[in-house]
Amino acid sequence: MRLKQLLVWLVLAACSWAQAQPALQGPTLPPQRVDGILAVVGDKIIMRSEFETEKMQLARGRELPDSLVAYCAILDQLIIDRLLLNQAEIDSIPLGDDRVESEIDNRIREYQRMAGSLVELERYLGKTITEFKDEIRPKMRNSLLAQEMRSTITDPIRISPQEVKQFYESIPEDSLPIINTEVEVAQLIIEPPVSEVARAYAKEQLEDLRARVLRGESFERLAKAYSMDPGSKNNGGLLPEFGRGEMVGAFERMAFKLKDDSLSPVFESDYGFHIMKLIKRKGDRIIAAHILIRPEYTSGDFIAASASADSIFTELSEGRLEWCTAVKAFTSETYGDKAYCGYLSDEVTGLQKTAFDQLPSDIKQQVEKMEAGTYSAPKLTVTPDGRSVYRILYVKSFIAPHEANLIQDYSRIQMEAEEQKKQEALDSWVQKYKSRTYIRVNDPGIDCPSVETWNRP
């Protein structure tokens, strides 16, 4: 992303990080006396500039067929978010400082990755990271509080099969959505074996880098120069904040052994050899950087992996090996999702049926040439972190475009029915609490029908 785009995105994000949009807290004042206040909800305010920023973000780069309806929906959502925040404070919904700081740090790391470095980020912010954190901390706290209040309303909602059926039957026949082509596809990943000579050489390289850090060289500079982790390399090895259960076992165990600003010995995980610098530990959350060196494969390693992949493919094709058994026995420890037999899941629904158009391009090119119930011949491919591996694909089924129905699309319809029930619960809560809360929209220029329903004495 170009730096100019980053700056625009940061400005927008500072005002709009989530649907539960935070606002600067202020005193309860008559809105007509304070220039720039668009609405008051309890003792929370909505600034006119915030509303305009949301409008700009919604309309950016596209035409809105009915902009008034869209803008009125933005206003309604801002008011609902303030209502949630107001009630969260009345109900004393708990929110620890650690969580607020954790979310802020995660945002900063996102911005840093986009900018390239903390120096570049501070340059485009026009302030130090500490100053920026101080500025956004109240907004982040408000946003998280509103989210927590919303969760107390919607999380307990569950839906029965009868309710799913009723939801489906309530949809007019001419309004049933058309589901585009879907596919159930799984992958088996075979990594070349690593020779002991290659392992020893990788470890030796990292021991040398560790010694250089201990002699005073910059960990960040060495990570940028030598680390084989593409996700953290350009950030000087800095990783997203993590907690227990979020990293592979060896990495997590080492992280929780270290003290702040300390350097680990060389250790091995499923990804290769690491040295880790613990930057800060906050309770059960870790901020750390690492340098990864993976053992390099030899031509012999690839020959062995290719032979193994060909053998597995032959057994699968001849029916002598069942797919899920093969995945659990032979797939990589790092890739392939053994627990789910290697099946890819839809990014939107999380279901095993994946929209064909959403498949990664390289997998899509193979799958479109296959038939249901068949396997692809092993193919050498590259993983997101740069490893060369062999991959076998299995297409369990193709689902042709069709009108949504309870037999083929039950899980999808169930999710939508549950979302509707949650929305109805939230709507009911809003109706109840808006009658108990002072709400005033202070702009006659906003031609939204809902304004009069919000204004309360």
C-alpha positions in Angstrom: 0.0 0.0 0.0 1.3 3.4 -0.9 2.1 5.7 2.0 -0.5 8.3 0.9 -3.2 5.6 1.1 -1.9 4.6 4.5 -2.2 8.1 5.9 -5.8 8.4 4.6 -6.6 5.0 6.2 -5.1 6.0 9.5 -7.2 9.2 9.6 -10.3 7.2 8.9 -9.4 4.4 11.3 -8.8 6.8 14.2 -12.5 7.8 14.0 -13.9 4.5 12.9 -12.3 1.3 14.1 -15.4 -0.9 14.5 -19.1 -0.8 14.1 -19.2 0.1 17.8 -17.7 3.5 17.0 -16.1 5.2 20.0 -16.4 8.9 20.7 -14.6 11.4 22.9 -16.4 11.7 26.2 -17.6 15.1 27.1 -19.8 16.8 29.6 -23.6 16.7 29.4 -24.4 20.0 27.7 -27.3 21.4 25.8 -26.4 20.5 22.2 -27.6 23.8 20.8 -24.9 25.6 22.7 -22.0 23.5 21.5 -20.9 23.9 17.9 -20.1 20.5 16.2 -22.2 18.3 18.5 -24.6 16.3 16.3 -26.4 14.3 18.9 -26.4 13.5 22.6 -27.1 10.1 24.0 -27.2 10.0 27.8 -24.0 11.7 28.7 -22.3 10.6 25.4 -21.9 12.9 22.4 -21.7 12.3 18.6 -19.7 14.9 16.8 -20.7 16.1 13.3 -17.2 15.4 12.1 -17.5 11.8 13.1 -20.7 11.4 11.1 -19.1 13.0 8.1 -16.1 10.7 8.4 -18.3 7.7 8.4 -20.2 9.0 5.3 -16.9 9.6 3.5 -15.6 6.1 4.4 -18.9 4.5 3.2 -18.9 6.4 -0.1 -15.2 6.1 -0.8 -14.6 4.9 -4.3 -18.1 3.9 -5.2 -21.6 5.2 -6.0 -24.4 4.8 -3.6 -27.7 4.2 -5.3 -29.6 5.6 -2.3 -27.2 7.7 -0.3 -29.8 9.2 2.0 -30.9 5.7 3.3 -27.2 4.7 3.8 -26.4 8.0 5.6 -29.5 7.6 7.9 -28.4 4.1 8.7 -25.0 5.5 9.7 -26.6 7.9 12.1 -28.8 5.2 13.6 -25.8 3.0 14.2 -23.8 5.8 15.8 -26.7 6.4 18.2 -27.1 2.7 19.0 -23.4 2.4 19.7 -23.6 5.4 22.1 -26.7 3.8 23.8 -24.8 0.6 24.3 -21.8 2.5 25.7 -24.0 4.6 28.0 -25.7 1.5 29.4 -22.4 -0.4 29.7 -21.1 2.3 32.1 -24.4 2.3 34.0 -24.2 -1.5 34.4 -20.5 -1.4 35.2 -19.6 -3.9 32.5 -16.0 -5.0 33.4 -13.2 -4.1 31.0 -9.6 -4.5 32.1 -6.9 -2.0 31.2 -4.8 -4.9 29.9 -7.4 -5.7 27.2 -7.5 -2.0 26.1 -3.7 -1.8 25.9 -3.6 -5.1 24.1 -6.0 -3.9 21.4 -4.2 -0.6 21.0 -0.8 -2.4 20.6 -2.3 -4.7 18.0 -3.6 -1.7 16.0 -0.2 -0.1 16.2 1.5 -3.2 14.9 -1.0 -3.3 12.0 -0.2 0.3 11.2 3.5 -0.3 11.5 3.4 -3.2 9.0 1.6 -1.0 6.6 4.1 1.9 7.1 7.2 -0.3 7.0 8.6 0.9 10.4 7.7 2.8 13.5 9.8 5.7 12.3 7.7 6.0 9.1 4.5 5.6 11.1 5.4 8.4 13.5 6.4 10.6 10.5 3.0 10.1 8.9 1.1 10.5 12.2 3.0 13.7 13.0 3.4 12.5 16.6 5.1 9.9 18.7 3.5 6.5 19.2 3.1 7.3 22.9 1.2 10.5 22.0 -1.0 8.6 19.5 -1.8 5.9 22.1 -2.8 8.6 24.6 -5.1 10.1 22.0 -6.9 6.9 20.9 -7.1 5.2 24.3 -10.5 6.7 25.3 -11.9 5.8 21.9 -10.7 2.3 22.1 -12.1 1.8 25.6 -15.5 3.1 24.5 -15.5 0.9 21.5 -14.7 -2.2 23.5 -17.2 -1.4 26.2 -19.9 -1.0 23.5 -18.9 -4.4 22.1 -19.1 -6.0 25.5 -22.6 -4.6 26.1 -23.7 -5.9 22.7 -22.3 -9.3 23.5 -24.3 -9.5 26.8 -27.4 -9.1 24.7 -26.6 -11.4 21.7 -24.3 -14.1 22.9 -26.9 -16.1 24.8 -29.1 -16.3 21.7 -29.6 -19.9 20.4 -31.8 -21.1 17.6 -33.8 -24.4 17.3 -34.2 -26.5 14.1 -37.9 -25.5 14.1 -36.9 -21.8 14.1 -34.6 -22.4 11.2 -37.4 -24.0 9.3 -39.8 -21.1 10.1 -37.1 -18.6 9.0 -36.7 -20.3 5.7 -40.4 -20.6 5.1 -40.8 -16.9 5.8 -38.7 -16.0 2.8 -40.9 -15.3 -0.3 -40.1 -17.8 -3.0 -39.1 -15.1 -5.5 -36.6 -13.7 -2.9 -34.7 -17.0 -2.2 -31.0 -16.3 -2.9 -29.2 -18.2 -5.6 -26.1 -19.9 -4.2 -23.2 -19.9 -6.7 -21.0 -22.9 -7.4 -19.6 -24.4 -4.2 -17.0 -27.1 -3.7 -15.8 -29.3 -0.9 -12.0 -29.6 -1.4 -9.2 -30.8 0.9 -5.4 -30.8 0.7 -2.7 -33.1 1.8 0.7 -31.4 2.3 3.9 -33.4 2.1 7.1 -31.7 3.3 10.5 -32.9 2.2 12.4 -34.5 5.1 15.2 -32.4 6.5 18.7 -34.0 6.7 20.7 -33.8 9.9 23.4 -31.9 8.1 21.0 -29.2 7.0 19.6 -28.9 10.5 23.0 -28.6 12.1 24.0 -25.9 9.6 20.8 -23.9 10.2 21.3 -24.1 14.0 25.0 -22.9 13.5 23.8 -19.9 11.5 21.5 -18.9 14.3 24.0 -19.4 17.0 26.2 -16.9 15.1 23.4 -14.4 14.9 22.7 -14.7 18.6 26.3 -14.1 19.4 26.2 -10.9 17.3 23.1 -9.7 19.2 24.9 -10.3 22.5 27.9 -8.3 21.2 25.6 -5.3 20.7 24.3 -5.6 17.1 20.7 -4.6 16.4 18.2 -7.5 16.7 15.9 -5.7 14.4 18.5 -5.1 11.7 19.7 -8.8 11.8 16.0 -10.0 11.6 15.5 -7.9 8.5 18.6 -9.2 6.9 18.5 -12.9 7.8 15.1 -14.1 9.1 13.2 -16.5 6.9 9.8 -15.5 8.3 8.2 -13.3 5.6 5.4 -12.2 8.0 7.7 -10.6 10.5 11.0 -10.1 8.7 10.3 -6.5 7.4 9.2 -5.5 10.9 12.5 -6.5 12.5 11.1 -9.8 13.6 8.2 -8.3 15.5 5.2 -10.6 15.9 1.6 -9.9 16.6 0.8 -10.0 20.3 -0.1 -13.6 21.3 -1.2 -15.6 24.3 -1.4 -19.3 25.4 -2.6 -21.6 22.7 -1.9 -19.2 19.8 1.6 -20.4 18.9 3.2 -23.8 18.3 4.1 -25.5 21.5 7.9 -25.0 21.5 7.6 -21.3 20.6 5.0 -20.7 23.3 7.0 -22.5 26.0 10.1 -20.5 25.3 8.1 -17.2 25.3 6.7 -17.8 28.7 10.1 -18.7 30.1 11.8 -15.4 29.2 11.8 -12.2 31.1 11.2 -8.7 29.6 14.0 -7.6 27.2 15.8 -10.9 27.3 17.1 -13.1 24.5 16.4 -16.8 24.2 18.9 -19.6 23.4 18.5 -21.2 19.9 15.5 -23.5 19.9 13.6 -25.5 17.4 9.9 -25.6 16.4 8.0 -27.1 13.5 8.9 -24.1 11.5 12.7 -24.3 12.0 15.2 -22.8 14.4 14.6 -19.5 16.3 16.0 -17.0 18.6 13.4 -14.9 20.4 13.6 -11.5 22.0 10.9 -11.0 24.6 9.9 -7.3 24.4 7.2 -7.3 27.1 4.9 -9.7 29.0 1.5 -8.4 30.1 -0.1 -11.1 32.2 -0.8 -13.9 29.8 0.0 -11.8 26.7 3.3 -11.7 25.0 5.0 -9.1 22.7 8.1 -10.7 21.1 10.3 -10.6 18.1 12.1 -13.6 16.5 14.6 -14.6 13.9 13.8 -17.8 12.0 16.3 -19.9 10.1 14.9 -22.9 8.3 17.1 -25.8 7.3 17.6 -25.8 3.5 16.4 -28.8 1.5 18.7 -30.7 -0.7 17.8 -32.3 -4.1 17.8 -35.6 -2.3 15.2 -34.3 0.2 12.9 -33.4 -2.7 13.4 -36.7 -4.5 12.4 -38.5 -1.3 9.3 -36.3 -0.8 8.2 -36.7 -4.4 8.5 -40.5 -4.2 6.4 -40.5 -1.0 3.7 -38.2 -2.5 3.5 -40.4 -5.6 3.1 -43.5 -3.5 0.3 -41.9 -1.4 -1.4 -40.7 -4.6 -1.4 -44.2 -6.1 -2.9 -45.7 -3.0 -5.6 -43.1 -2.9 -6.4 -43.5 -6.6 -6.6 -47.3 -6.3 -8.9 -47.1 -3.3 -6.3 -48.8 -0.9 -6.1 -45.7 1.3 -8.9 -43.5 2.7 -8.5 -39.7 2.4 -8.8 -38.7 6.0 -6.6 -41.5 7.1 -3.9 -40.3 4.7 -4.1 -36.7 5.8 -3.8 -37.7 9.5 -0.9 -40.0 8.7 1.2 -38.1 6.2 0.3 -34.4 6.0 2.6 -31.8 7.4 2.4 -30.9 11.0 2.4 -27.2 10.1 -0.1 -27.2 7.2 -3.1 -29.1 6.0 -5.4 -29.0 9.1 -5.3 -32.6 10.2 -8.2 -32.1 12.6 -10.6 -31.4 9.7 -9.1 -33.9 7.3 -7.4 -31.1 5.3 -10.7 -29.5 4.2 -10.6 -25.8 3.2 -13.3 -23.7 4.9 -15.3 -20.8 3.5 -13.8 -17.5 4.8 -17.3 -15.9 5.3 -19.3 -18.8 6.8 -16.5 -21.0 8.2 -18.3 -24.0 6.5 -16.7 -26.9 4.7 -18.6 -25.9 1.5 -16.4 -23.2 -0.1 -17.5 -20.8 -2.8 -15.6 -21.8 -5.8 -14.7 -18.2 -6.7 -13.2 -17.7 -3.2 -10.6 -20.5 -3.6 -6.9 -19.5 -3.8 -6.1 -19.0 -7.5 -3.6 -21.8 -7.7 -6.0 -24.3 -6.1 -8.9 -23.0 -8.3 -6.9 -23.7 -11.5 -6.5 -27.3 -10.4 -9.9 -27.9 -9.1 -11.8 -26.6 -12.1 -10.1 -29.5 -14.1 -11.1 -32.2 -11.6 -14.3 -34.2 -11.0 -16.0 -35.0 -7.7 -14.4 -37.9 -5.9 -11.0 -37.5 -7.6 -7.5 -36.6 -6.5 -4.9 -34.4 -8.2 -1.4 -35.7 -8.9 1.2 -34.4 -6.5 2.3 -30.9 -7.4 5.2 -28.9 -6.0 3.9 -25.6 -4.5 5.0 -22.9 -2.1 3.4 -22.3 1.3 2.6 -18.7 2.6 5.8 -18.7 4.7 7.9 -19.7 1.7 8.3 -23.5 2.1 8.4 -25.8 -0.9 6.0 -28.7 -0.4 4.1 -31.3 -2.4 0.3 -31.0 -2.4 -2.4 -33.5 -3.3 -6.0 -32.1 -3.7 -9.2 -34.1 -3.1 -12.5 -32.8 -4.5 -15.3 -34.4 -2.5 -18.2 -32.7 -4.2 -19.3 -29.9 -6.6 -22.5 -28.1 -5.8 -24.0 -26.5 -8.9 -25.6 -23.1 -8.6 -29.1 -23.5 -7.0 -31.8 -21.8 -5.1 -31.2 -21.9 -1.4 -32.9 -24.8 0.3 -32.9 -26.6 3.6 -31.4 -29.8 2.3 -28.2 -28.4 0.7 -27.8 -25.2 2.6 -29.1 -25.9 6.1 -25.9 -24.6 7.9 -25.9 -21.4 5.9 -29.6 -20.8 6.6 -29.1 -21.6 10.3 -26.4 -19.0 10.5 -28.6 -16.4 8.9 -31.6 -17.3 11.1 -29.5 -17.0 14.2 -28.2 -13.6 13.0 -31.7 -12.4 12.5 -32.7 -13.6 16.0 -29.7 -11.7 17.5 -30.6 -8.6 15.6 -34.2 -8.8 16.8 -32.9 -9.2 20.4 -30.7 -6.1 19.9 -33.6 -4.1 18.4 -35.8 -5.0 21.3 -33.1 -3.9 23.7 -32.7 -0.6 21.9 -36.5 0.0 22.0 -36.5 -0.6 25.8 -33.5 1.5 26.7 -34.0 4.4 24.4 -37.2 5.2 26.3 -35.1 5.4 29.5 -32.3 7.5 28.0 -32.0 11.2 27.1 -31.5 11.3 23.3 -31.4 14.4 21.2 -30.3 14.8 17.5 -29.4 18.5 17.1 -29.4 19.1 13.3 -32.5 20.0 11.4 -30.5 19.6 8.2 -30.5 15.8 8.5 -33.6 14.5 6.7 -33.8 11.1 8.3 -37.3 9.7 9.2 -35.7 8.1 12.3 -34.6 11.4 13.9 -38.0 12.0 15.5 -38.1 8.4 16.9 -34.7 9.0 18.6 -35.4 12.4 20.1 -36.5 11.8 23.7 -37.6 14.3 26.4 
